[in-house]
Amino acid sequence: MLPFPTDTAKILIVDDLPENLLALDALIRQEGRIICRADSGEAALALMLEHEFALAILDVQMPGINGLELAGMMRSTAKTRSIPIVFVSAAGREMNYAFAGYESGAIDFLYQPLDSHAVRSKVSAFVEMYRQRKQQEFLLHELQTTQAQLQRAVQVRDDFMSMASHELRTPLNTLLLQAQLRRRLAGGATLAPEKIQAMVERDEQQIRNIMRLIDDMLDVSRMQRGTLDIAPAPSDLAGLVRRTIESHADQAAAVGCTLELSAPDALPGLWDEFRIEQVVANLLTNAVRYGNGKPVQVEVASEPAAGEARVSVRDQGIGIAPEDHARIFNQFERAVGKQVAPGLGLGLFISRQIAHAHGGRIEVKSALGEGSTFSLRLPLVGQQ
């Protein structure tokens, strides 16, 4: 990102005579300007590689690299090509240095003895042009950045709408098929009670899936408006985790996974039970989804030295590359390696926001092929 332009401008003056450098420095120095002096063409080149100058004032007649040669070098180098050059010469006008100076890229030409009023006016004009140019560059960069952000926002919106449509269509299609089957059954066919019960359970699961997707979308909207409600109350974290594990047992069993819990009898604290259960449910769902059917270990612990309660969920699945640890907490991020799971990619994003709202955090430890451990850490004294 470009730095915000300031009123400071650097001016380079080059002359092999110290008294000329001092006199010119005193003539043009004022607040908002930094004057850099060089007593040779070689020293001037070194300074130009290190600094950005609004103007270069060069003596024409110098030993070694003279002013005309220095100007030619400046015009042939990208970093110094745009620096305005003003030549100063003690030689008479009849030497025709001005013509050669303009050919080498000079903007203006001054003769000694210098007219102090003319020098100050010209330097002020060049400095103001430099400041305006830097301001325009900054504004152009800001405009380009804003445009890129808007394009990204439009892309995110389109991606979100596509994902939401797909994810909502899946359970709705299932419900539609179930309704069509019931319509046919209404013609007189009968089903065994256990099959009817299975149909009802599938309907309930699909309705829960739709409600979860809608809740996630509403939560993200609330977070963006800063209106996500957190209502801490006396809670038992150990009991909350037990209940959440019980409600996810069937989901885990469906993929051959067992949920193992290590927890104290109770771990009291001041938290929003509904929101913390939402976080634990998200972590369990991900562990089951990416755990390759292997056991998932859940630990609830109190860490008084840190003033924290901790809930850790460890799977033995595909793992997450270190460079993806931050990315997976962003909105709409679903991919882990080459695997893309169902859902809107909002679970970890929402979970982190809920943890932060409680004064806590979520940590992840993982590497590809080594499983993942997500740890929810909450202050034992409630919100901070």
N, C-alpha and C positions, 0 to 999 in steps of 0.2 A: 504494500500500500504506500502511495506517495505521502511524504510528511506534509503537514499543513504548512503552506508558505508563510514565511515571516517577513518582517520589514528589513532584515539584515541582508546586505549585499556585499560580496567580496570584490575588491578591485585590485588588479595586479599592475604594478608599475615597474618598469625595467629600464635601468640606466647604469652604465659602468662608473659614473661619477657619484660618489656618496652625497655631495652637496646638492646635486640635482634631485636625487631621490628624496632627501629631507625636505627640500623646498616644495616639491610636488605633493608629497605626503601632507605637509602642513596646509597646502592650498585646498585640497579636496577632502580632507578628513572631516567627518561630522558624524553625529549620532546615527546609528543604523548602518554604518559602513565599516567594513574591515579592510584595511589596507595591507597588502602583502608586497614586500619589496624584494627585487632580485637584481643583482649587480652584473648578471651575464645571461646570455641566451640559454646556456646549459642549466643554470639555476632556475630560470623561468620555466623551462620544460618540466623540471622536477616538481615545481609547485603546481603546475597545471595538471599533472597526473594525480595530485593529492586533493586538490580543491576544485570547486566549481566557481567560475568567475563571471560576474556581470559585465566586466569590461577589462580590456588589457591596454595599457598605455605604454608604447614601446619607443625607446630611443632608436633612431635609424642607424647612427654611426657608433658601433660598439666593436671592440676586438673579438675575435673568435666568431661566434654566430652573431651576425649583425641583425638589426631589426627586420629588414626585408626578408632575410633567410628564415628568421624565426617565424614570421607571419606565414611564409610558405609551408613550413612544417606544421603550423597550427591548422592551416586549411586542409592539409592532407590527412589529418587524424580525426576520427569520428568524435572523440571526447571533447576536442577543442575547436572543432570546425565552426561552431555557431557563436563563439565568443567575439563580440565586436572589438575591432582593433582601431586605436587612434595612434598615429605616429607623431613623434616630437623630433624636431631637427633643429640644430644650431646653425646649419648651413643656410646660405641665402637662397631665396626662391629661384635664382638663376641656375642652381644645381639640378633643378627639375626632379628632386626626389619625390615630390608629390605624385607625379605620373607613375613612377615605379611603385610607389606605395599603394595607390589605388589598384594597380594591376595585381599586386600580391594579396589583395583582399581587404585593404584598409577601408574604414567607414569615414574617417576624417583625418585631417593633417594639420598639425600645429607647429608654429615656428617660434623659436626663442628670440628675444625675451617674450615670455608668455603673457598674454592678456588674462589677468586673473578672473575678470568677470566672464569672459568667453569660456575659459576652462571650466569654471564652476557650473555654468549653464549647460555646457555640453555633457559634462559628467552626470549632472542631475537628470538630464533627459535620457541618457543611456541606462542609468540605474532604474528610473521609473519604467522604462520599456522592459527591463529585465523582470521587475516585480510583477508587471502586468502579465508578462508571458508565463511566469511561474504560477500565477493565480489561475490563468486560463488552463494550464496543464493540469493543475489540481482539480479544477472544476470538471474538466473533460474526463479525468480519471474517475472522479466521483460519479459522474453520469454513466460511464461505462460499467462501473461496479454496480450501481443501482439497476441498470438495465439487465446485467447478468443475474442479479438477485431476483428481479421480477420474472425473468425467463425461467429461473430455477423454481420459483414459487408456482408458476403456471404448470411446469412439468410435474412438480410434486402433487399439485391438485389433480392433474389428469391421471397420474399414476394411482393416486388414492381412489379416485372415482372408479377406475378400472378394477382395482383390487376389491373395493367395497362391493361393486356390482357382482364380481365373480364369487366372493365369499358369501354374499347373501343369496345368490342364485342357487348355490349347492344345497343348503337346507330347505329352501323353498321348493326346489325341484323334488326333493324327497317327500315333503309334505304333500305336494301335488300328486305324486304317484300313489301315496297312501290314500288320498281322498278318492282318486279314480278307482282304486281297488275296493274301497268301501261302497262306491256307487254300484260296482258290479255285484258286490255281495248283497246289496239291497234288493237285487232281483230274485233272491230266494236262496242263494248259496249260503252255506254256514261254515264257520271256522271253529276249531277247537279253542276252548277258553285260553289255553296257554299262548296260542298264536295271536289271539286278540290282545292279550296282555302285552306281548312283545311289540305289537304294532303301536299300542298306546305309549309304551316306554320309548320307542323310536321317535314318535311324535314329540314327546316331552323333551327328549334330548335335542332334537332339531330346533324346537322353540327356544330352549336354553341357549343354543349356539347363536341364534338370531339376536336374542336379548344381550348376550355377551358382546357381540359385534357392535350393537347400537350403544351399549354402555361405554365401550372403549371410545367410540367416536365422540360421545357426549363428554367424556372425561377430558379428552384432548382439547375439545372446544373450551371447556371450563378453564383448563390450564392456560390456554392462550389468552383468555380474558382475565386470568388471575382470580377466578372465583371458585376454585376447587375447595369444597368444604372439608375441613378436618375438625373432628369433634372428639378430642381426647377425653377419656373417662377411665376409671379404674378397670383394669383388664388383667387377665391371666394369659400370658403369652404361650405358656406350655399347653394349656387347655385349648387355646385357639388353634395351635398347630396340629394337635391331635384331631380335632374336628375336621380340619382341612384335609388331613391325610385320609381320614375315613371317607370323606366325600369324593376323593380321587382314587380310591382303591379299585373301583370297577374299571376306570380309564386305564390304570396301570396294568391290571390283570389282562385287559384286552390285548396288550402287546407282550404279555409274559413277564411283566416287570413286578417286582415286589418293592414296597416302601418300608424302610426300616427307620425307626425313630429312637433317638437317644435324648431323653429330656428329664428334668426334675419333675417332681409331682406338681409343682406350681412355680410360676415366675411372674410375680405381680409387677405392674407398672401402670403408667398413665399414657394410654395410646387410643387411637381410633380403631376399635376392633374390626369394623367393616372394612376399612381401608387396608389395615395390616393383613387381614385375611386375603384381600385381593392380591397383595404382593406375594404372599406365600403361595397362593394358588397359581399365580403366573410362573413362579420359580419351579413349582412341582410339575406343571404342564410342560415346561420346556425340558426339564430333566427326563421326563417320561418320553417325550417326543424325540429327543436326540440321544437317548441313553442306550440304544441298541438292545432293548429288552433286558438289560442287566439291572441288578438291584440298585435302588437309589437310597442313599443314606441321608437322613435328616437329623440335625443336631440342634437342640435348643440349650443355650447356656447363658449363665450370668458371669460377667467379667467385671467385678467391682473395682479392680484397680484402674480400669479404663472408664468406669462409670457407664458401662454399656450392657445391653442384652443383645445376644447374637442368635440368629437363626441361619444355619448353613445347610444348603442343599447340594449334595454331591452326586453326580452321575458318572458312569464309566463308559461314556459314549464317544462320539467322534471328536470332541474337543473344539477349541476355538484358537485360531492363530493369534499371537500377541498383538499384531498390527490391527486386528479386528475388535479388540477388547473395548475400545471407546465407541467404535461405529455401531455396535449392536444395541447401544442405548439410545440411538437416534430414532426419530419417527420413521415408520414404514420400512425399517430394516428387518429383513426376515432371513436372509441367506447366511448360512454358516458353512463355509467351504463351498461345495457344489450343491449342497442340499438346501432346498427351499421349502419351508414348512407352510402349512395353511395358516390363515390368519392375516391381519392387517399390519403386522409388524409394530404393534403399539404396546405390547405387554411390558417389555423392559423399560421403555420410555416412561410409561405411566408409573411403573413400580419405583423408578428412581425419583420421580417427582414427588410421589407419596412419601418416600423415605426422607427426602430433603425437607418436606413440609413438617415432618416430625423432629427435625434437627438431626436426622440420621443419614445413612448412606448405604449404598450397595457396592460390594467389592466382588471382583471376579478373578479367579485363578484358573488358568487353563492353558493347554497347548494342544496342537493337533494330535489326535490319536491317544490322548491321555485323560480324556474326560474333562469335566468342568465342575468347579465349586463356586456357587454364588452365595455370598454372605450378606444378610440384612443385619445392619447394626443400628440399634436404637438406644437413645439415652434412657437410663434407668429412671431418671426423674421426670420423664415426659418431654414435652417440647422445650427446645432451647431458644 
